[in-house]
Amino acid sequence: MNDEIKTVKSFDLTGLSCPMPIVKVSKAMKELNPGDIIDALTSDPGALTDFPAWAKTSGNDIVDTRPEGENTRFFIKKS
Amino acid sequence: MEAYAFSPEQLFGSVFKESGEFLLLDVRNNEEFEKFAIEGPFLTQMTNIPYFEFLEFEEESIAKIPRKNQIKIVCAKEGSAKYVADILTNAGFTDVGYLAGGIGTWADLLMPVEIAANEKYSIFQFIRPGKASLSYGLICADECFIFDPARTIDSYLDFSAQHGTRITAIFETHLQADYISGSQALAEASHAPIIAHEDDYRIASFEYDALRNGQVYSPEGSGIEIKAVHTPGHTPGSTSYLIDNQFLVSGDAVFIKSIGRPDLGGKVTEWSGLLFNTIVSVLKQMDDQIRVLPGHYMDWSEMDGSGRFIDSLRHIFDNNAAIYSIDDIHTFTDFIKANMRPQPEVYAQIRQVNAGLLTPPDEEQVIMDIGKNECAATHD
């Protein structure tokens, strides 16, 4: 699934609608060290444009975005 | 004070009627906001601050909101608007509301406005502010006729029931490309026939009654006529409907501040010729006191003092002389070509849906159907 990208934490955010996916990920990022990567699986279609926009605002990096069926998994690196 | 939810109808009341100063705060991301935003003649203050900015930079974001204003918040669904509303009320704001159901409810909203009422009939205009589209209902004795229904057919079914009528015919002015038509669903729900021109509808997978140019529909015992007038150009089958020799439901043939663009079908020279001929040989031959009920408005400056979109042919010809006074076909075609712009990609799919050749799931239809129309030949 996330075999090439080493993540420190995984989040299953399917079934949650905005703002909750971003609220949860934002909180988690604040507890990480720079360079740490997490992955978050989302089902909310709004996440597709919200995650990149949020990452830009918060200064984090989306290093990969992978569709998984109806869902999308984001890999986010703390800068 | 706690944040309160407001309905899309209440939002219509705020942005389409003078109802005091407020700030509309759209908390969707910038990309979504750029694509589609709320509009209205009395919407004077609007700002876009994504909800995640409140999450990451709460104090700085709150500081951007003027304290004295009433605040109305919108987002994609509802959750983020409520989230920001709670942040603001906790910060001491006293009058904060959020749009129930999110911006999709605004995109779908239909507001009926009375156009005419006499002892024989009444006509209502359904304004769809999210699309800048207009559909119509004609009530005559115990019958109701719907013209160019939108996807949200419950509005028309409720309208008909409120007037104690049944829907007996559904008229399409043309095969729409910019919004999903409610005709198929409304025909199923009401058992009324769809009436349309075969030059647009011959590809349709469903049953419809093909009209003839000049054909007259006369509601039983009403003493009035609905006359089909072929006005091709925007599409080859474009048809206007003349009600009681007074009101012309023009679809995308005539707009109050423009004309329907003839370049959507990839045959701009041929269709511009059709449109030019429609202006010269059909529209200019009509009584110019006839009042046009168009399928779209370009902006709300076209709205009259009663909140309706209606104007006489004469005013339209005079106010848009740059279009309607061109007197040769080549100049007209050049004018059209000079104003051409790309059409949204989704239009090809919407045509397929409206011809019954494609049936996406409801959630997908909601998304396909969001966005202001791009149907006018001229633009700012």
Boltz contact constraints between the chains, C-beta under 6 A:
constraints:
  - contact:
      token1: [A, 17]
      token2: [B, 77]
      max_distance: 6.0
  - contact:
      token1: [A, 17]
      token2: [B, 79]
      max_distance: 6.0
  - contact:
      token1: [A, 18]
      token2: [B, 79]
      max_distance: 6.0
  - contact:
      token1: [A, 18]
      token2: [B, 80]
      max_distance: 6.0
  - contact:
      token1: [A, 19]
      token2: [B, 51]
      max_distance: 6.0
  - contact:
      token1: [A, 19]
      token2: [B, 79]
      max_distance: 6.0
  - contact:
      token1: [A, 19]
      token2: [B, 80]
      max_distance: 6.0
  - contact:
      token1: [A, 19]
      token2: [B, 83]
      max_distance: 6.0
  - contact:
      token1: [A, 22]
      token2: [B, 52]
      max_distance: 6.0
  - contact:
      token1: [A, 26]
      token2: [B, 55]
      max_distance: 6.0
  - contact:
      token1: [A, 46]
      token2: [B, 76]
      max_distance: 6.0
  - contact:
      token1: [A, 49]
      token2: [B, 29]
      max_distance: 6.0
  - contact:
      token1: [A, 49]
      token2: [B, 31]
      max_distance: 6.0
  - contact:
      token1: [A, 50]
      token2: [B, 29]
      max_distance: 6.0
  - contact:
      token1: [A, 53]
      token2: [B, 29]
      max_distance: 6.0
  - contact:
      token1: [A, 54]
      token2: [B, 52]
      max_distance: 6.0
  - contact:
      token1: [A, 57]
      token2: [B, 52]
      max_distance: 6.0
  - contact:
      token1: [A, 57]
      token2: [B, 53]
      max_distance: 6.0
  - contact:
      token1: [A, 57]
      token2: [B, 56]
      max_distance: 6.0
  - contact:
      token1: [A, 58]
      token2: [B, 56]
      max_distance: 6.0
